[in-house]
Amino acid sequence: MRRTGADGGGVRERLGSALFTRVAGPDGPENRARIHGTPGPRWFGPDRPIRTVHGDASMFIGGLSALLLQSLHPLAMAAVSAHSGFRGDPWGRLQRTSTFLAVTTYGTAESAQEACDRVRAVHERVRGTTSEGTPYHAADPHLLGWVHVAEVYSFLRAHRRYGARPLSGADYDGYVADAARVAAALGVLDPPVDRAGLAERLNAYRSEVRATPEARDAARFLLLNPPVPLVARLPYGVLAANAVSLLPAWAAAELRLPRLPLVDSVCVRPLGCAFTSAVRWAMAPQRARTVQAVA
């Protein structure tokens, strides 16, 4: 009979492995070993803020919030709806995204550049027309800029609220600057390099963004009909509620998502902290294996 220890180590390891497999996919262990174990220079050293932010459990909430915010640009939403397959293969899309983030954050400089080049090649092929007749091209630097600032804004806010060790203001500026390195490699022109620039750029897009029927439909899918088993619906509901609470008030209003400040502060946020703490606890054995792989 296997001993689990006082902290329920067997349950912890099984839960952590299940989460890791969902997020990283069946090739997760192999990719992890290659990303962390391949020698060579990196874009970001061990002390860079991007490693702290992207390695924290708050990314679960920040990632979903980013998807909701990104959906508000009609051209971006049209491209996702027509080309990403997020409904037919949502877990595959998540796994590809998480692998890209891991490679660019922790991998060698050569691997990071290759990952960005592959994404750019895909973007070049993604073209179409919205239901309103407006043409779009995923490689458009301006459209890429929206996707970038919405993502960085969401990841930063999630870490500030739910991160294990929130950073200083200077380090969060450093995170925006680190993320700009990746954005530039993806084709974003002049990405913001600090929080003030990020807020200014996000605000500059306000006149372009709005909730189309496709965006509201995507929000219903992500929040109300997620592709998760019944046993996971309750924790996913906590994740979803906290993702909504991170959105700017205007974005939540556009998507017709209810926001009750008192409920947020008394119920939603504490549950979000508990959720990220549980994920952190479950994923700890995975982190230990990563450290052993590169030691």
N, C-alpha and C positions, 0 to 999 in steps of 0.2 A: 504493500500500500504506500503510495507516494505521500510524503509529508509536505504540507504547504506552508508551515511556519505560522507564527502568531499573526502575521499580517495577511494571511490568506494568499500566500504567494502563488499557489496553483491557479486560483481564480484570477489573480492579478495578471499572471502571464498569459492565460488564455484570452482574457479581455484585451490586453495590450496587443497580442498577436492578431486578434480579429480586427481591431481598429486599424492596425498597421496594414493588414492585407486589403481592407476596404479602401484606404487612402492611397497606398502605394502600388497595389495590384499584385498579381502572382509573381512578378519579377522583382518585387520590392527588395527582398534580401540581397539578390544579386546586384541590383542597381545601387543599393546602399553601400555594399562593399566596394564597388567600383568608384562611386562618387567620393567616399571618404578615404579610401585606401590608395588611390592612384597618386603617386608622387608628382610634384610639379607646382609651379606658382599658381596662386589663386587670385581672383579679382578682389577678394575680401579676406583679410587676415582674421585670426581667431578673436581679436578684440573689437571687430567692427560691429556696429549696432544692428546691421541687417541680419547677422547670425543670431543675435539675441531675439529679435522680433520674429523671424521666420521659424525659429526653433521652439516657439512657445505654443502651448495648447490654445491660447487665445486666437490662433489662426483659424480654428474651426469656426468660431463665430465671425471673425473678420472676413473670412472667405465667402460665407453666405451673404453677409451684408454687402460685400463688394459686388456680387452678382446682381443683387437687387438694384443697387445704385447704377451699375453699368447699363442695366436694361433700359434706363430712362433716355438714352440717346436713341432716337428712332433709327438711325442708320446702323448703329452697333447692334441693336436688337434685331433688326431685319437680317443682318448677316448671321447672327447667332441662330436665329430661328430657321433660316434656310440652309445653313451649312454645317452647324456644329454637331448636330445629332444629340443634343443634350437630353432630349426626351427618350430616344431609343437606347442610348448608352450613357446615362448620366454618370455612372461610376467610372466608366472608361475615360470620360472627359475629366473627371476629378483626378484620376490617377495620372493622366498625362500632364495636367497642370501642376500637380504636386511634384512630379518628377522634374519638370522644368524648373520650378522654384528651388528644388534641392540642388540641381546641377549648377545653376547660376549662382547660388548662394555659397555652396560648400565645395563644388567641384573645381577641377583645374581650369585655368584660364582658357586653355584650348577647348576643353569640353563645353565650357560656358558659351564661348563664341560659336561653336558648332551648333549648340542647342538654339541659340538666337537665329543663326542662319537658316535652320530648318523651319522655324516659325515664320520667318520672313518669306521663305519660299511658299509656304502655305497661304500666307496673307496675299501674296501676289496673285494667286489663282482665285481668291474669293471676291467675286464681283456679282452685282445683281441690281435689282430695282425694288424699292419698297412698294407696299400696296398702294401708296399714294403717288407712285410714279417717279420717285426721286432715286437717281442712281447712287450706288455706294461701291466703295472699293476698300477692302479691309486693310490694304497697305497705305491708305491715306494718312499721312503723318498727323493731321489734325484729329482724325478719328482715333488713331492710336493714342494720342495725347489724352483724350477723354478716358479711355479704358485704363490708362496708366494712373492718372490722378485719382480716379474713383477707387482703384485698387489700393494705392498707397494710403489714401485717406482712411479707408476702411481698416486696413491692417494696423495702422498707427493708432487709431481710436480704440480698436479692440485691445491692443497691447496696453495702452494707458489705463484702460478700465479693468482688464482681466489678467494682465501679465503677472507672472510670478514675482518679478522684480522690475517694476516700472522704472524707466530710464529718466535721466535728467533732460531738461529742455535742449541742451546742447547735443546730447546723444540722439534725441529724436530728430533734430535737424540733420545730424549725421546719417540717420536712417534714410531720410528723404534724399540726401545726396548719394548714398549707396544705391538706392533704388533707381536713381537717375542714370547711373552707369549702365544698368541693364536696359532701361528704357531707350537710351541712345542707341544701344546695339540692336534694338528691335525696330528702329526707324523713327522714334519720337524726336522731334526737333526742339531743342532748348527745353528739356524737362526741368521742372522746379528742383531746387537743391536745398531748400529749407522749408519750415512749416509756413512761414509767411507767404512764400512763393506758391506753395501748394494750395493754401486757402484762396489766394488771389486767382490762380488758374482755375480752380474749381468753380469759383464765382463767375469767371469769364464765360463758362459754358452754360450758365443758367438760361440764357435766351434761346438756346438750342434744344434743351432737354425737356421732355414731357412724357407722360405715360401714354403710350399707344395701346390699343387693344392687345397687341402681342406681348407688351411688357406686363400688363395686368394678368394676362393668361399665364405667363411664365412665373409671376409671383404666386399665383394660386397653386401652380404645380409644385414649386419649391417649398411653399409654406404649408399647404393643406393636403397635398397628395404626393408626398415624397416617396421615392422608391426604397423604403426601408421596411424591415419586417415589423409585425405588430408589437413585438416585445420592445422594439427600439423607439416606438412612437412617442412615448413620454419624454425621454431625454432629448429626442429630436425636437419636440415641441419647445423645450427649454432653449435649445440652440436657436430655433427659429424666432422665438420671442425676443431674445437678446440681439439677434441680428437686426431685427426691425428697430429695436431701441437705439441702435447705433446710428441709424440713418439720420441725415439732417431732417428737421421737421418738414421742410418743403418737399423733400423726396418721399417721405412717408405719406404725406397728403396727396401727392400726385398718384401714388399707387393705391390710394384709398385704404391704407393700413391704419388701424386704430392705434393711437398713442395716448395713454393716460399717465401723465407724469407721476402721480401718487402711486399708481400700481407699479410703474417702472422702478421707482426708488425703493418701495417697500417689499416688492415681490420679485419682479423680473430680474433686477441686477443681482440680488443675493443668490438667486438660483443660478444665474450665469456664472458667478464666482464658484459656486459649488460644482457646477458642470465642468468648468475648466480644471478645477482641482482634482476631480475624479479622473479626467482624461490624463492629466499630468501623472497621477499616481499609477494608472494602468500602463502608460507608455514608458515608465521608468526602466523596466527590464530591456526594452528595445534600445533605449539610450545607452544602457550599460554595454550592450553588445556592440554598438557603434564605437564606443570608446575603446573596447577591447580590440576591435578590428583595426584601429589606426595606431594602437599603442606599440 
